[in-house]
Amino acid sequence: MSGPQSAAPGPGLEPYGLRCDHRVEPLGIGETAPLLSWRLASARRGDAPTGHRVRVLAVRGGDAAEETLVWDTGQVTGPEAVSVRYAGPALRSRTRYAWRVAVTAADGSVREAGSWFETGVLPGAGDAAWTASWITHDPADIDVVDAPEEGELALADHGLQPAIRMRRPFTPGASSVRARLYVTARGLYEMRLNGTRVGDAELAPGWTDYRDRVDYQVHDVTALLRDGENVLAATVADGWWSGFTGFDPRRSGAHYGTFPQLLAELHVEYAGGATEVIGTGPEWRTARGPIRYADLLMGECHDLRRETPGWDRPGFGEDPGAWRAAAVTGDDHDLLTASVAQPVRAVRDLAPRAVTRLGERAHLVDFGQNFAGRVRLTVRGLPSGARVTIRHGEALDGDGALYTDNLRTAAATDVLIAGGEAETVFEPRFTYHGFRYAEITGLDEVGPADVRGVVLHSDTPWAGEFACSDPDVERLHHAIAWGQRSNFVSVPTDCPQRDERLGWLADAQVFLPTACLNADVAAFFDGWLREVRGAQSPGGCFTNVAPRLAGVADEGAPGWADAGVLVPWHLYRVYGDERVLERSYDSMAAWIDFVHRHNPDLVWRNRVGPHFADWLAPAPTPREVVATAYFARSTDLTARTAEIIGRGEDARRYGALAAHIRTTFTERFVTGGGRIEGDTQTAYLLALAFDLLPAELVPHAVERLVTLVREAGPGVTTGFLGVGLIAPVLDAHGHADLAHALLRRTDPPSWLYPLRHGATTIWERWDGYTDERGFQAAAMNSFNHYALGSVGEWLYRGVAGLDQAPGSVGYRELLIRPRPGRLTSARASYESVRGTVATGWTVRDGVFTLEVTVPPGATATVHIPTADPGGVREGGRPVAEADGVRIAGAEPGTLRCRVTSGEYRFTADVQ
């Protein structure tokens, strides 16, 4: 897993980081007007673009490719653009396009960079449309796994099914120049061509509501073709389609279908332009392989006695008793959609911190980090039929044994049955687990070199870095980041370990500001929002989880369903892509109309779904307070969205409604002295963060919030909905000292208490484990959530001071305002859509030093804490004489400066 991707500034203005629809060189896009974007770097202070030109060219052929210009923006003047929407002639399906951007600097110099993208099957594809059929294993041979043998977990009782192998030999013509494999599955797939795995995606094609859409992927397999006979092969498994998902015992599996299916097309292009298509159909052969079962929650079992070497290569002699003609299940292609997000990948290996012998043929492996993924185990010299079992858990019990009670019904157990090989590497392929510890039984010895933890998550490019002088706060940031990695697996899940792993909307919306600073999640959330919108009811009600599962808290609750509004808005502010608002607006408006229709008096008490309120808060907030606050917030953002996308009448209507809800909130829940019903931290946080109070009541609400925080320790007593607001709201109203005090608290509820007790990720509950009571109730006690890690946003924005101004979009106007507290240093960097933003400060011997990086085309307001505004220097010169710096004002203890792009170093006396 790499760090933030940035360019080393050159002597002039350089475009870099080119993307198409927020991805680098994507294969198989389905967008007819993709967004082409770039970032800028320069070593020159004050550098800004004065214009740009983008050209798009169609590419034909292989190595001797021909390029034909299809669209040219011409020279576009203006300093702000770092992206354009394609607006040329209609793109063709299954076609590569090269594109180049030339950026002009103020001195007239021009720098150019290039990239490419390929289209998939676009709307109205005509002759390029799908022709393959969905295929599966012969229904006569579809049954549950064999009865368990001695020593094997009796998982067959759950109705687990085998993974199925599929293959088709073919002989392509001569002079092939390009080959693309278009593939998807109802279930999970792994493709192979001539014995070589195709691509590096894991758990493909990812999780969607298969009733609404099925994503497909495209792979360049040109280099894998050979002369003569070739073999295209696949293994398919249940996955989310027909495996266990969620926690409802009445409907714990087979939510969408009963057995996995494959659909694939190999397009081989020849010199001269002819194309041959090898698609899935009745010509394919299928067989049960060595994977006796593969399930996301239960685990995976490999029986190597059933291995048939060479099955995926030319020259394999099929056993007619084992291989059957594939069963065609349909020719429907209407729900196929091109993937828009980065796939899940195996992003790193973890070496064990310790391997401990538990007893005869039993070992406990501690990877030192809670994560989502699997174990890779090297096994030597086992006789045929010998078993190795791997159980996974997040924690150890009081006796040092693996703690698995909190997994509920998820077995999270992988099994290897040896086939007599001298050596084999066992690594499951169609499951994943959330764990820190692995218990391995069945081996005499397990050495540290024999075992690795394989980390899986959606491969969102890491974009942010944070560090500071307090090791505990750094560990908190580390835990927040690992919680994000562990739970961004195809969709934003609530936890990776137990029988749930659902895309809860509230968890995602409260954590999104932190997630966006840690990684580039634009494409990831673009894909998930399609599920959020698709799950919306005809009447306008969002659900609580997406993708939707029947019977899982269908009707949206306040703060949960509101993610359908809050997530698009925040993505727009961070990435500046108006399309997310355009795509979401109708759903946003339908949601507001739904709530309003059922609550005409503007107090949201009807149609509240399961109403989770401020989930897991030590001090519960009245439900109507929470609901009505979110009603106001979502309505206000819907009005702003309407204004941005040119729906003026809607903007006025929803703007007036939002104002009426705010008035109703005050009349119904707020006293004349600013006391809010419930008198909880979250009640005041929602009112202040969502701007629900008249100006004269704000100081009273702030005062009461501060009192409640101090009376708690100082401490935090919020749940999921309030936790991300507490530090920013305290800071915004002049109490950054209290926000810092909350960071330093070590008694529960606090962020540091779990870390002091060995946590490496964020817990679901403040009290998941305490010295007095031990583990909380196992029914709901994950040690790898991210909702309570929403404070991570303030580490960047507050502690390090890296922020954008309230009205800014896409980091056009930066706000650099560090809040040191008792720390002596902090630094952060963020790879924004404009380029690298960075801050770093130290306090040493009474001198405050602040280093700032502003990308080309952006400006920043920099707040410098100082006891002597007149003594502030930049680059060794008085600040009033510094290039690119303008004094913007001062207040007690702070000097404000306006700066253009570039790198700056301020020093000031803070004593």
Secondary structure as GFF3:
##gff-version 3
##sequence-region A 1 911
A	DSSP	beta_strand	14	20	.	.	.	ID=ss1
A	DSSP	beta_strand	35	41	.	.	.	ID=ss2
A	DSSP	beta_strand	49	60	.	.	.	ID=ss3
A	DSSP	beta_strand	66	72	.	.	.	ID=ss4
A	DSSP	beta_strand	76	77	.	.	.	ID=ss5
A	DSSP	beta_strand	83	85	.	.	.	ID=ss6
A	DSSP	beta_strand	96	105	.	.	.	ID=ss7
A	DSSP	beta_strand	110	118	.	.	.	ID=ss8
A	DSSP	three_ten_helix	126	128	.	.	.	ID=ss9
A	DSSP	beta_strand	134	136	.	.	.	ID=ss10
A	DSSP	three_ten_helix	139	141	.	.	.	ID=ss11
A	DSSP	three_ten_helix	155	158	.	.	.	ID=ss12
A	DSSP	beta_strand	164	170	.	.	.	ID=ss13
A	DSSP	beta_strand	176	186	.	.	.	ID=ss14
A	DSSP	beta_strand	188	193	.	.	.	ID=ss15
A	DSSP	beta_strand	196	197	.	.	.	ID=ss16
A	DSSP	beta_strand	214	220	.	.	.	ID=ss17
A	DSSP	three_ten_helix	222	224	.	.	.	ID=ss18
A	DSSP	beta_strand	230	237	.	.	.	ID=ss19
A	DSSP	alpha_helix	239	242	.	.	.	ID=ss20
A	DSSP	beta_strand	261	270	.	.	.	ID=ss21
A	DSSP	beta_strand	275	279	.	.	.	ID=ss22
A	DSSP	beta_strand	285	288	.	.	.	ID=ss23
A	DSSP	beta_strand	291	295	.	.	.	ID=ss24
A	DSSP	beta_strand	299	303	.	.	.	ID=ss25
A	DSSP	three_ten_helix	304	306	.	.	.	ID=ss26
A	DSSP	beta_strand	324	325	.	.	.	ID=ss27
A	DSSP	beta_strand	327	330	.	.	.	ID=ss28
A	DSSP	beta_strand	336	338	.	.	.	ID=ss29
A	DSSP	beta_strand	344	350	.	.	.	ID=ss30
A	DSSP	beta_strand	354	359	.	.	.	ID=ss31
A	DSSP	beta_strand	362	380	.	.	.	ID=ss32
A	DSSP	beta_strand	387	393	.	.	.	ID=ss33
A	DSSP	beta_strand	395	396	.	.	.	ID=ss34
A	DSSP	beta_strand	402	403	.	.	.	ID=ss35
A	DSSP	three_ten_helix	405	407	.	.	.	ID=ss36
A	DSSP	beta_strand	413	417	.	.	.	ID=ss37
A	DSSP	beta_strand	423	426	.	.	.	ID=ss38
A	DSSP	beta_strand	433	441	.	.	.	ID=ss39
A	DSSP	three_ten_helix	448	450	.	.	.	ID=ss40
A	DSSP	beta_strand	451	458	.	.	.	ID=ss41
A	DSSP	beta_strand	464	468	.	.	.	ID=ss42
A	DSSP	alpha_helix	471	487	.	.	.	ID=ss43
A	DSSP	alpha_helix	505	518	.	.	.	ID=ss44
A	DSSP	alpha_helix	522	534	.	.	.	ID=ss45
A	DSSP	alpha_helix	563	575	.	.	.	ID=ss46
A	DSSP	alpha_helix	579	598	.	.	.	ID=ss47
A	DSSP	alpha_helix	623	644	.	.	.	ID=ss48
A	DSSP	alpha_helix	648	669	.	.	.	ID=ss49
A	DSSP	alpha_helix	681	689	.	.	.	ID=ss50
A	DSSP	three_ten_helix	695	697	.	.	.	ID=ss51
A	DSSP	alpha_helix	698	711	.	.	.	ID=ss52
A	DSSP	alpha_helix	720	732	.	.	.	ID=ss53
A	DSSP	alpha_helix	736	744	.	.	.	ID=ss54
A	DSSP	alpha_helix	752	756	.	.	.	ID=ss55
A	DSSP	beta_strand	769	770	.	.	.	ID=ss56
A	DSSP	beta_strand	774	775	.	.	.	ID=ss57
A	DSSP	three_ten_helix	778	780	.	.	.	ID=ss58
A	DSSP	three_ten_helix	787	791	.	.	.	ID=ss59
A	DSSP	alpha_helix	792	794	.	.	.	ID=ss60
A	DSSP	pi_helix	795	799	.	.	.	ID=ss61
A	DSSP	beta_strand	802	804	.	.	.	ID=ss62
A	DSSP	beta_strand	813	816	.	.	.	ID=ss63
A	DSSP	beta_strand	825	831	.	.	.	ID=ss64
A	DSSP	beta_strand	836	844	.	.	.	ID=ss65
A	DSSP	beta_strand	847	854	.	.	.	ID=ss66
A	DSSP	beta_strand	859	865	.	.	.	ID=ss67
A	DSSP	three_ten_helix	869	871	.	.	.	ID=ss68
A	DSSP	beta_strand	873	874	.	.	.	ID=ss69
A	DSSP	beta_strand	877	878	.	.	.	ID=ss70
A	DSSP	three_ten_helix	879	881	.	.	.	ID=ss71
A	DSSP	beta_strand	885	891	.	.	.	ID=ss72
A	DSSP	beta_strand	894	899	.	.	.	ID=ss73
A	DSSP	beta_strand	902	909	.	.	.	ID=ss74
###
